[in-house]
Amino acid sequence: GGGAALDQRIEAALQQGEAQWALQLSGYALRADPGDARARSARATALRTLGGAETNPPARDWYFVAARELEGSVKLPQRAVAPTPQMLAAMPLPVFFDGMAVNLHAEDCLDRVVSVAFVFSDSGERYTYIVRRGVSELVPGTAADADVQVSVGTQAFKELLAGLRNPALSIATDFRVDKGGRLQFAEFMRLFQPPG
């Protein structure tokens, strides 16, 4: 029935006291049309209703902050601390792979199995990162059956993941593709881009 029909169902759910259903429906409406003011307003109302009924303090706070963020009365920082190259150099490589796992768009790869072997030319470290049906796994060493194998300097890799380097430019200039294709590697890395 389109966006207007969905908005009517959201408002009906709120009127019937079904805040959780209104929250779920408003999520669909905002994914389809992020500028839908009626869905945004109804979502904020649903969040406040659920927050008011919540007894767990952190959950209650989350509902109210989410409602305020949706209404634009509070803007949460994108990063608590801006990373510096020196800060990144001091962090071990597995921390960056852990960060990739957090940012994996699992729903985009539920039917895919892909593996990339990373060879770090300056440190000698080697890892294979496997994405298997929405789940990721880091394995020490380079798997012979990896779909793609790349060589890169440790700092360039860290700065790419921290957002200090332009992804397209970095993949084109900092990474040497030893097996597979550069486009295949870029598609793999796109699975880990944070939303927004």
Disulfide bonds with the S-S distance in Angstrom:
none
